[in-house]
Amino acid sequence: MILEINGLDKSFPQAGHGQIEVLKNLNLEVHEGETVAVVGQSGSGKSTLLSLLAGLDRQTSGSLRIRGMEISEMSEVKLTQFRAENIGIIFQQFYLMPHLTALENVSLPLEMFGQENSIEHAQEALLQVGLAEREKHFPHQLSGGESQRVAIARAVVIRPSILLADEPTGNLDNATGVQVANLLFDLVKNTGTTLLLVTHNTELAQRCSRQLTLHSGTFK
């Protein structure tokens, strides 16, 4: 079991109204190599769930284990290291560093933790996403689809145990979105990486082996 969620709750303070519950008693088990889509309307808690899974936020209560490790009990230093070694994240907004080339953006997560041969691994990742010839280009010189492919390369270069994707085609036109989705699912299939995909796109969700609907903070 690569991911185990038990009784997960997340609340936020609401001015003058106490707490607002965003996630309520969530339970989920995901096996290694599985592809799971979480769908739901805006405000259903999808992005909050992804933030918790990525270790970018902490749950109010409940248990969240990745590879058997309770990430809410980790210190910030240990959590940062764990995330860098195990969790790849793909955002809707790309979040590439504008002053770095494609190659430098992809190698950055490796270099931050002093991994050897970071440039070679980054070049291999860019080759996987079909952008070997664009490695010296800066983000402003890339199309939206190319930028997202660089972001995918950056996420997979660490060879993560689990890949989290937040609306990975949300900022792309339909044709480019299909190309990026094909690339993402091919990479996941070829590497056996576990994928948890958050999306409102039902066609994209149906490409996963399992679909879950998040409604008002709970799975339906």
N, C-alpha and C positions, 0 to 999 in steps of 0.2 A: 504494500500500500504506500503510494508516494504522497498522498494528501488525505488527511483526516480532519474533519471539522465536526465538533460536537457541542451542541447547545450554544452556538456563537451568537452573541448579542453586541450591538454597537449603538450607543446613544450619544447625542450631542446636546449641549445646553442650548436652550431656546430662551431668548430674552423675555423675561416676565412670565414664562410658561413652563418652567422647570426643564425637563428633558424631553427630547423628541427621539423616539426609537426608529432607527433607520434599518437595522437588521435585527430579526427576532428569532431566537432559538433555531439557528440554521444547523443542519446536519448534512454531511456530504462525505463520501469516500470516493477517491479516484485512484485507479490502478495505474501502474507504470505503463507508459506507451498509449494510454487512452487519450482520446480527443473529446473534450466536453465543451459544449456551448451553453452560456448563460444568457438568456434573452429576457427582455422586459421593457416596459415603457420608461421614459425619463422619470427619475425620482423613485424608481423601484428599489434602488440600493446597489445596482450593478457596479458602479465605479467605487463605492465604498468597500464592497466586497473585494474588489481587485486590489485596492490600497492595503487592505489587511493582509491579503495573500502575499503581496509584494514586501510586506514588512515596512511599508511607508506610514502606517498608522497602527494603533493598538486597539484591540477589541475591548469592550466594556466588561464582558464576562464570557466564559466558555473556553473551549480548547481549539487550537489551530496548530496542527502538526504537519510538517513537511519533512519527508524522509525520517519520520519518527522523532523529530526534534520539535519541541514546543517553542515556537519562535517568539511568543509573547514573553517568555522568561529570559530571553537573551538580553545582554547589555547592548547598547547601541553599537559599540565596537565589534562585538561578536556577531551581531545581526548584520552589520554591513559586510563583514567578511563572508558570512554564510550566504547572503544574497549574491555577492559577487561570484561565488563558486557554484551556486545551484539554481538561481532564478534568472531567467531571461525575460525582459519586459519590452513589449512593443506598444507604443502609444499612438493615438490617432494623430497627434500633432508633430510627429517625427522627433522633435527635440534634438536636432543635430547642433553641434557647436559651430557657429557660423565662421569662425576664424580658423577652423581646422579642415583639412582636406577629407575626402571620403575615407581614405586609408587611415588617416589619423583619428577620425571619429570612431572607426571600427576597432582600432588597436587600443584606444584609450582605456576601456575597462580592464584590459590585460596589463597595461603599463602601470595603472594605478596601484596594482598589487605586486608589481615587480616580477611578473611572469616572463619566463625566457621566450625568445623567438616570437615576440608579440607581433612584429611586422609581418613575419612569414605566415603566422596564423590569420592575421587580418587579411592578407592578400588571398589566402585560401578561401576565407569567408566571402570576400567580394567576388571571387571566381564562382562560388556556389550560387550567388544571386545574379550572375551574369553582368557584373560591372567591373571586371578586371581592367578594362580600358579606361575607366573613369576614376581610377584611384587618386589621381592628382587634382581632381576637380573639387571646388568648394561648393557648399550647399546651394548658394545662389546661382550656380552654374548647372544645377540638376533640376530635372522636372519633378513633379510631385511623386510620380511612380518611382523614379530613380531614388529620390530621397527616402521613400519608405523602404525600398530594397536595401539601402545603406543601413537604415534603422534595424531591419531584420538581420542583416549581417552582424551588426553590433550586438544584437541580442543573442545570436547563436554562436558567436565566436568563443564564448566561455564554455560551450558545450554543456548547457544547463540541464539539470534534472527535470525541470518543469519550465514551460514557456507560457507566459501570461500575455495575452493580446487584448488591448482595449480598442475596439472599433478600428481594426487595422486598415480597413478600406474606406473609412468614413469620410476622409478628405479627398477622395479620388473619384474621377468620373467612372462610369460603369465599366467601360472597356478596360481601363487601367486597373480598376479594382479587381476585375476577374483575373487579370494577369498576376497581380500581387497575391491574390488568394491562391491561385494555382501554385505559385512559387512556395508560399508558406506551407501548404499541405504536402507538397512534394518533399520539402526539407524535413518536415515532421515525420513523414512516412519513412524516408530513407535513413533517418538517424534514430528512429524509435523514441523520439522525445515526447514527453507528455505535454499536451496542449490544453490550456483552459482559455477559452475565447469568450469575451464579453461583446455582445453585438445586438443591434436592433434589426439587423438584416437577416430575415428568415432563411433566405437561400444560402447564405454563408453558414448559418447555424446548422442547416441540414447536412452540410458536408462533414460535420462531426459525428462521431459514433453515438453520442448521447446529447440530448438537449434538455435543459432545465429552464423553467420559467420562474423568474423572481417577481413577486407581486406584493407590494406593500411590506417589503422586508422579509418575506418568507418564500420558500419554494412551494410552487403549486403543481 
